[in-house]
Each structure stands twice: as C-alpha cells, then as structure tokens.
C-alpha cells in the first residue's frame, strides 16, 4: 500500500516554498501582474528553480537534476496552487521534463530544464488527456510547418517540444517560431498559439511514449495543485467568515454556512488522500494508471466547488477584481479541463477497472 | 517490559497448558484471560499485562495459528468497545474484578442504555430518573431506545437523571444495570428493513445497588464521554481492499449482467466508484496517521462520507436491478445477533444504510462538530446551558 503521508523532509520543503511565496508572491502582486505584458513572474521562477533547485526534482542526479520524486514535486505544486503562482513549474519542470525523460536523445536540454535556466513547453494543447489524440505539425525537408494552439506557458518557454507527423518529437527554439498569446480564462497560466513556418527542429525521440508519460505525470501532479487551490479556498473562507459580522454575529456561526464549510473540509480531506495516492503511485510506478485516473476524476469538481463556494460565501467582495478569489476560481476552472476533464478520466477508468459502457 | 518475544512465550505456555483441541471454549477463554493475554494493554490481573496495545496482534496471530477459539468479538462489541474501557477507567477494584472477565469471555453480554425517545442528538437531555433510597441504593424509571443486544444482555451500561434541579449535563449518573431485574422489559423495535436489530427497553422500578454506580453521583456525563469516545475508536481504523465496501456488489452486478446497463447508470456508477476509492484512500491515510502516532482531525468526518456513499451506492444498485429492484428478499421480522451490511440484497442494503446517517451521531450533528472543533467556527447558541433540566422545553 502506498505511503499517503508527508515525510519530515517533505514538510520542510513545503515550509521553504511557502516562505518564499509569502514573501514574493502576494495576491495583490499577482493581480497587478496578470494584465501586464509579462504575466509570468520570472524572478520568482529563478528563486524556485535556480536558488532552491526545484525545477530538477524529477531528473536523476547524474542527468543534472535533484534525483527526487513526484512526491516532492507534488508538495511544491500544492504550495504553488495555494498561491496561484504564475510560474511554469507544472508545464516545464513536470510535463516537458517528463517528455524529455522518455526521449532517447534529449541532449543537454534535460539538464537545462532541470537547472531552471531553460524553460520548456510541450506543444500539446493543455486540454489534452493522457492517451487522447492531439495535432502534429508537418515535417518537410527537415523543417517544420503548422500551427498549434492552447499551449500553456509557451510565452515564456525558450524551447518547444513539438510533435511532428513523422511520429517524432522535435526540440524547436522559441525564437524560430511565432508565439502569440491567446486571451485565456486563467491569466496566471496563459495559453499561446504557435505558428511554425519552416522552423528547424532537432529530433528528441518518439512522440507517443513521451507525450503519454508527460501527460500522465501532469494529470497526476495537477491533483496536488488542485488540492492547494481547494485548501486555500477553504482556509481563506473560514478565516473570513469568523471575522465578517452581519446581524450582530460572525457570519460563520450560521449553521447553513457551517455545514457547507464542513462538507468542503471533508472533500479536501479526501482530495488530499487522492492526490498523495497519485504522487506516490507516480514515484513508485505501482498501480499508477488507476491511481492517477481516480485522482483526476475526483480532484477537479472539488477544486472548482471550493473556489465557487469561496466566492459565494465571501459575498460581494468575492466578486471584485481586487479580491484574490477570482484567481483561484479561474485556475480551478481551467485545471478542470487541463490534462483531461473528470469525465474523460472516468471514461478511461471504465476500461481500466472493467466497468464498461452499455 | 513485556515485549513481543515475551508475549509469544506466554502464549505458547498458555497453549501448552490448555491445548485448544482438548479444552472447552469457555475454559480456554477464561485461562487466556487469567494469563493476561485477553487484552494485553489492560493491567495485570484484569486480563492484561500492561503491555503496549499494538502487541495484541502478536498474541492473536499465535493463537490463530494454533487454532484456538476467540471470544467472537462481533457478538460482544458493546461490552468490549464501550463498557470495558469505561469500567477500567471509572470502576472500583471490585467492579473491575466482577465484570471484566465474563465480559471479555462473552459469558456475559452487555448492552448500552443511553438514547431515549426524547433524547437523541441531545443525549444529555435524557429523562430516565434514578432516585436514591434511604438505603443508598437506586430505583430507576424510564424508557430507552435503539438498544442492540438488549434481549441477549446480562448487564447494561446506563445513564440516568439523578438531579433534575441542575443544568442537564450536571445531573446525570452512570450505572451498571442488571438486565434480569424484573423491572426491565425488552421489546423488539422493528425497523424499515423488516427486522428488529434494536430494542426498546422499559425500566419500571428497577433496583440498582449503589455498588453498581460507575463514577461519582452527578458525574455521569463525563463518564459517558469515555464510552462514546471509545465507540468512535472502534468504528474507525478498518483497512479495506479496493471495491471492499458497498461498491463491490454493484460493480460485480454491472460486470456480470451487461443487459442491465444504461448510459445514465454508467456515469453515476463511475462517479460513485471514484468516490468510494477516494474514501478508501482517505481511510487508509487516517490509519497511516494513527500508526505513525500523528492522529489528525480527519477521523471526525469519515463516518459522514461513508454514510452518504453507502446510501447513494445502494440506491443506485436497486435502480440498476430494474425489475428485480422492485422485489425484496425477506420481510420476516427477525432479531439478528449480528448485522451484516453487505450480506443481503440490494433492497436491504438500501434501507439499512438509511440508518448510517442517524446512528452514532446524525450527519447534521457531525457537521456541526467538524465546523466547530476542526474549523473553529462559532458554536451553536446554547440556550439550555444555565437552565435546570426540569425547566427545559420538551
């Protein structure tokens, strides 16, 4: 049976990341940043990746990484989720990195991503579930042609991992393509359109196993980000409702609201078990397919509901641009589509556990 | 210090002196109790050796290998899980010596006389009266309800009102009640499932010697907390395999009978399957926390989740069975000794699981507990706090 707890080292890691985010990623700063020309916080990224060495957690030490596991990366994502931090951790340090780990010839890219000095993006739409079909670009005379949309964090990626129609995955430098920001629901993880018009690429390996592995890890660890979102929503709402007074008493004393928050707490307790299960299964490889699928079929509705409850229970203030609850809501809603919806994961599960459709 | 090796040695000694093959069940169990191997964390002389509770598993494994009889713990759960820890904590030496041995061997079955028709969620409002006579002994009158095993029980743990002039929590006293007293009348209470798992117990002029009082007069509410906290410990901590709960039978039916499948049921089944698996993981996580010595507040909510899931899953199963869902296996009025939540048909499971959100604390009360004790939200207004019990609205 998997280990569903946090080790002392994992708690220490959490504390370090939370300290950094408390000092350098406050909600007001994020809100100011998301409508600027540079929605991503690259100075925060440098602290996380370069100073703390967290971009290389999933990469073995002899390949330039930290040689840690998905369990530690999951803890980082919980904290990044709580802060709705606009950094390309999930997309570069998890998804692009996992794709490279599955490739025969990643070259020095893997070490580059592990150091955090390079940012990579897998050029597959964020909405794509593990195992689902995705578009490729055309390979012609050694150059790549085509258009790909919905690529998360591509705006800050220095290198794109592009699937081509020959079944290969290619490394393409970002300055060799046209990257255009797409107006995104979640402004803290913006999407972009990529146009390749004869861009040179270096073949890294086969697309299919690389993308499958990358998306599965992304889906599994996304549950930890969703846990962070749900936990922030609950904690912040409980704090506010103890403080907010109407009818001459704290609003949190009304039973209708207490019960809603207690139910949400139950769901967060469950989500923590599901997310830890997925992280542990990815690290050991044991029962990973079912555990990741279960976590993704469970996590999105909980994270979305937590953010929606937070907004409703904050009342009017929750509807304002100034209050951070909308950052959480937009991220949670976008996450409910990222790497496959809960419904898509349930369909996969039906096959995995032999509960087949009529 | 009693360690695992020492316990193994003592267990082998017991087996050598009382070979299970040639020893009657009751004799073996008594000998096991006297050897301190009944519940090793209890004190010496009371069935234990003062050893860590976790080492009980060592003894149980040795005895199981040797084919020794056990005390059929499911049949005497109230005695083991609720009465025994309370007697151990609050009983006199004489009470411990008199009650614990036959309780553990199962020679004397125990039941619990707590809930009343007028005191459910608000248990402290109970109205069963115990009046003290000049002799110092007590006479009890009142009605209790939801008492499992009352028709089999030799003894009951009982809480009764001894002082109606003070606020409700302060005027309660805790007793051991003799179920063979002529003033005790037990009537089966038939449930919506058709059977009578529980009883109503009418107490009319029941005499209880003062020597059968547990704890101080007026301190019964505090004593009862020991009983109720141990109930919660007994409910948690089970380890289940995947599909180990109510989701198992409905998944099996789905696989074996493709003709019953519809798209709507498929979506609902998959959602519930995921929720059941996640609840199982949450239970496993709670267990791991307890083993690691880091008990969290998560246990407070486990029952809430399981109650809702059991109800939804069994409801889906009745629907899945279509025409057969219109049938019911057996409405015969019975008084089962053991409750088997998954042993009967879907219809039974559907009806029985309705009780899961009521028994052992209603879901609504448990939500209050989570909101107040875990989340720290303001408590419900307590209009009865400083009111004498006799002046409460009823």
HADDOCK unambig.tbl for C-alpha pairs under 7 A between the chains (distance, minus, plus):
assign (segid A and resid 4 and name CA) (segid B and resid 285 and name CA) 5.54 0.50 0.50
assign (segid A and resid 5 and name CA) (segid B and resid 285 and name CA) 6.79 0.50 0.50
assign (segid A and resid 242 and name CA) (segid B and resid 377 and name CA) 6.33 0.50 0.50
assign (segid A and resid 252 and name CA) (segid B and resid 377 and name CA) 5.83 0.50 0.50
assign (segid A and resid 252 and name CA) (segid B and resid 378 and name CA) 6.47 0.50 0.50
assign (segid A and resid 253 and name CA) (segid B and resid 377 and name CA) 6.16 0.50 0.50
assign (segid A and resid 253 and name CA) (segid B and resid 378 and name CA) 4.69 0.50 0.50
assign (segid A and resid 253 and name CA) (segid B and resid 379 and name CA) 6.53 0.50 0.50
assign (segid A and resid 253 and name CA) (segid B and resid 380 and name CA) 6.90 0.50 0.50
assign (segid A and resid 258 and name CA) (segid B and resid 368 and name CA) 6.87 0.50 0.50
assign (segid A and resid 258 and name CA) (segid B and resid 371 and name CA) 5.53 0.50 0.50
assign (segid A and resid 259 and name CA) (segid B and resid 367 and name CA) 5.57 0.50 0.50
assign (segid A and resid 259 and name CA) (segid B and resid 368 and name CA) 6.65 0.50 0.50
assign (segid A and resid 259 and name CA) (segid B and resid 371 and name CA) 6.83 0.50 0.50
assign (segid A and resid 261 and name CA) (segid B and resid 371 and name CA) 6.92 0.50 0.50
assign (segid A and resid 262 and name CA) (segid B and resid 367 and name CA) 5.70 0.50 0.50
assign (segid A and resid 262 and name CA) (segid B and resid 370 and name CA) 5.76 0.50 0.50
assign (segid A and resid 262 and name CA) (segid B and resid 371 and name CA) 5.16 0.50 0.50
assign (segid A and resid 266 and name CA) (segid B and resid 301 and name CA) 6.18 0.50 0.50
assign (segid A and resid 269 and name CA) (segid B and resid 298 and name CA) 6.72 0.50 0.50
assign (segid A and resid 270 and name CA) (segid B and resid 278 and name CA) 6.10 0.50 0.50
assign (segid A and resid 270 and name CA) (segid B and resid 279 and name CA) 6.21 0.50 0.50
assign (segid A and resid 270 and name CA) (segid B and resid 282 and name CA) 5.40 0.50 0.50
assign (segid A and resid 273 and name CA) (segid B and resid 278 and name CA) 6.90 0.50 0.50
assign (segid A and resid 273 and name CA) (segid B and resid 281 and name CA) 5.63 0.50 0.50
assign (segid A and resid 273 and name CA) (segid B and resid 282 and name CA) 4.97 0.50 0.50
assign (segid A and resid 273 and name CA) (segid B and resid 285 and name CA) 6.33 0.50 0.50
assign (segid A and resid 274 and name CA) (segid B and resid 278 and name CA) 5.70 0.50 0.50
assign (segid A and resid 274 and name CA) (segid B and resid 281 and name CA) 6.58 0.50 0.50
assign (segid A and resid 294 and name CA) (segid B and resid 274 and name CA) 5.77 0.50 0.50
assign (segid A and resid 297 and name CA) (segid B and resid 274 and name CA) 6.93 0.50 0.50
assign (segid A and resid 298 and name CA) (segid B and resid 274 and name CA) 6.69 0.50 0.50
assign (segid A and resid 346 and name CA) (segid B and resid 270 and name CA) 6.28 0.50 0.50
assign (segid A and resid 355 and name CA) (segid B and resid 254 and name CA) 6.83 0.50 0.50
assign (segid A and resid 355 and name CA) (segid B and resid 255 and name CA) 6.28 0.50 0.50
assign (segid A and resid 357 and name CA) (segid B and resid 263 and name CA) 6.77 0.50 0.50
assign (segid A and resid 357 and name CA) (segid B and resid 266 and name CA) 6.23 0.50 0.50
assign (segid A and resid 358 and name CA) (segid B and resid 258 and name CA) 6.79 0.50 0.50
assign (segid A and resid 358 and name CA) (segid B and resid 261 and name CA) 5.12 0.50 0.50
assign (segid A and resid 358 and name CA) (segid B and resid 262 and name CA) 5.63 0.50 0.50
assign (segid A and resid 358 and name CA) (segid B and resid 263 and name CA) 6.29 0.50 0.50
